[in-house]
């Protein structure tokens, strides 16, 4: 299994909104399981904000077990760390791709609960969960988006049916640089895209671990 975690960026005050964790199988087809958290005290307020006055979508998702909560008005990193530790106990996790923003809080929680982990970018190896920093710029996100797109086109991905992930994917907007590289842009998206970013990161790490991908023209397949 490959997992990735994504929370909010600095402009959205980080831990006060949606946090996503996506798990993808290493074997084909890529089987996706998605997990989402919101601060418990903001469910109704943010439902009105994101879906219109009187709409309680987040509350409904919580009742249907598509969403989990963290006490208070912010996401407690201890909640996420404990959940990841449970996944490590039940699955063979090959790696965790993470956004560098505020990840040190999560790593401190790993230490506190005794979850062995090591950063793959700073250590040659280690015991426990392999942690891979995943940049949000074109360099890391372009191949991640390619990997996700290819899996969708070739029907080698099985969605878990999460309405929260569906919503994030529908909100996602990609921007392109002069070389044609793409990244998911939170500034261009009206609503939350954390699930879409986390899914792309997981698929990107999965593809990177498998080695060089087959090269073909995606636009030719679509056209």
C-alpha positions in Angstrom: 0.0 0.0 0.0 1.0 3.6 -0.7 -0.5 6.4 1.4 -0.3 10.2 1.1 -1.6 13.0 3.3 -2.6 16.5 2.4 -3.9 19.4 4.5 -4.6 23.0 3.8 -2.0 25.6 2.7 -0.8 28.6 4.7 -3.4 30.9 3.1 -6.2 28.8 4.4 -4.8 28.6 8.0 -3.7 25.0 7.5 -5.3 22.8 10.1 -8.7 24.6 10.3 -10.3 22.9 7.3 -10.2 19.6 5.4 -7.4 17.1 5.8 -7.2 14.1 3.4 -5.3 10.8 3.6 -5.4 8.5 0.5 -4.3 4.9 0.4 -3.6 3.2 -2.9 -2.7 -0.5 -3.5 0.8 -1.1 -5.0 -0.6 -3.8 -7.3 -2.9 -3.3 -10.4 -5.6 -2.2 -10.5 -4.9 0.7 -8.1 -7.5 0.3 -5.4 -8.2 3.6 -3.6 -9.3 4.1 0.0 -9.8 7.7 1.1 -10.1 9.2 4.6 -11.1 12.8 5.5 -11.2 14.9 8.6 -12.8 18.2 9.6 -12.7 20.0 12.9 -15.8 19.0 14.8 -16.8 22.5 15.8 -16.8 23.8 12.2 -19.1 21.3 10.4 -22.2 23.4 10.3 -20.5 26.7 9.7 -18.4 25.3 6.9 -21.3 23.4 5.4 -23.1 26.8 5.0 -20.0 28.3 3.6 -19.1 25.7 1.0 -22.6 24.4 0.0 -25.0 27.2 0.7 -27.1 28.4 3.6 -29.1 25.6 5.2 -27.0 22.8 3.6 -25.4 20.5 6.1 -23.3 18.4 3.7 -20.4 17.9 6.1 -22.8 16.8 8.9 -24.4 14.3 6.5 -21.0 13.0 5.4 -20.0 12.5 9.0 -23.2 10.5 9.7 -22.6 8.4 6.6 -19.0 7.7 7.7 -17.5 9.4 4.7 -15.9 12.0 7.0 -14.2 11.9 10.4 -13.7 14.7 12.9 -11.1 16.1 15.2 -12.3 17.8 18.4 -12.4 21.6 18.4 -11.9 24.1 15.6 -8.7 22.7 14.2 -7.2 19.3 13.2 -5.2 17.8 16.0 -2.1 16.1 14.4 -2.3 13.4 17.1 -5.6 12.2 15.5 -4.0 11.8 12.1 -0.8 10.2 13.5 -2.8 7.6 15.5 -4.9 6.7 12.4 -1.7 6.2 10.3 -0.3 4.0 13.1 -3.4 1.8 12.8 -2.9 1.5 9.0 0.7 0.5 9.6 -0.4 -2.2 11.9 -2.9 -3.6 9.5 -1.2 -3.1 6.1 2.2 -3.3 4.6 2.7 0.4 3.9 5.5 0.9 1.4 5.7 4.7 1.8 3.9 7.9 2.8 4.1 10.8 0.5 3.6 14.0 2.5 3.3 17.7 1.9 6.1 19.5 3.6 3.8 22.2 5.0 3.6 21.8 8.8 4.5 18.1 8.6 6.9 18.4 11.5 3.9 18.4 13.9 2.8 15.1 12.5 6.4 13.7 12.8 6.5 14.8 16.4 3.3 12.8 17.1 4.9 9.8 15.4 7.7 10.0 17.9 5.3 10.5 20.8 3.3 7.4 20.1 6.3 5.3 19.2 5.7 4.9 15.5 9.1 4.3 13.8 9.6 6.4 10.7 12.4 7.9 8.6 12.6 10.6 6.0 13.7 9.1 2.7 15.2 12.4 1.5 17.6 12.8 4.4 18.4 9.2 5.4 19.7 6.4 3.3 17.5 3.9 5.0 15.9 3.2 8.3 13.3 1.2 10.2 9.6 1.8 10.1 7.5 3.9 7.9 9.2 5.5 4.8 8.4 9.1 4.5 8.7 10.8 1.2 8.3 14.6 0.9 6.2 15.6 -2.1 6.5 19.1 -3.4 3.4 20.9 -4.6 5.2 22.5 -7.6 5.5 21.4 -11.2 8.5 19.1 -10.6 6.7 16.7 -8.3 3.1 17.2 -9.2 3.4 16.9 -13.0 4.5 13.2 -13.0 1.9 12.6 -10.3 -0.9 14.0 -12.4 0.3 12.0 -15.4 0.3 8.8 -13.4 -3.3 9.4 -12.2 -4.5 10.4 -15.6 -2.9 7.3 -17.2 -4.5 5.0 -14.6 -7.9 6.6 -15.3 -7.6 6.3 -19.0 -6.5 2.7 -18.9 -9.1 1.9 -16.3 -6.5 0.6 -13.9 -7.9 2.5 -10.8 -10.8 1.5 -8.6 -12.4 4.4 -6.7 -13.8 3.7 -3.2 -17.0 5.7 -4.0 -16.3 8.5 -1.4 -18.5 11.5 -2.1 -15.9 13.7 -0.4 -13.2 12.5 -2.9 -15.6 13.0 -5.8 -16.2 16.5 -4.6 -12.5 17.3 -4.3 -11.9 15.9 -7.8 -14.7 18.0 -9.3 -13.2 21.1 -7.6 -9.6 20.5 -8.9 -8.2 22.9 -11.4 -4.8 22.3 -13.1 -2.4 25.0 -14.2 0.3 24.4 -16.9 3.7 25.9 -17.3 5.5 26.8 -20.5 6.8 23.3 -20.8 3.4 21.7 -20.5 3.9 20.4 -16.9 0.8 20.5 -14.7 0.0 21.0 -11.1 -3.2 21.2 -9.1 -3.7 24.9 -8.1 -5.5 25.6 -4.9 -5.6 29.3 -5.7 -7.6 28.6 -8.9 -10.0 26.3 -7.2 -13.1 27.7 -5.4 -13.5 24.8 -3.0 -11.4 22.2 -1.3 -9.2 19.9 -3.5 -7.1 18.2 -0.8 -8.4 14.8 -1.7 -7.5 15.3 -5.3 -4.0 16.4 -4.4 -3.5 13.5 -2.0 -4.7 11.0 -4.7 -2.3 12.4 -7.2 0.6 12.3 -4.7 -0.2 8.6 -3.9 -0.4 7.7 -7.6 2.8 9.6 -8.2 4.8 7.8 -5.5 3.3 4.5 -6.7 4.6 5.2 -10.2 8.0 6.4 -9.0 8.5 3.3 -7.0 7.7 1.1 -10.0 10.4 2.8 -12.2 10.2 4.5 -15.6 6.7 4.7 -16.9 5.7 3.9 -20.5 5.7 7.0 -22.6 2.7 7.8 -24.8 0.7 10.8 -26.0 -2.2 11.2 -23.6 -3.9 13.7 -25.9 -3.8 11.2 -28.7 -5.7 8.7 -26.6 -8.3 11.3 -25.7 -8.7 12.7 -29.2 
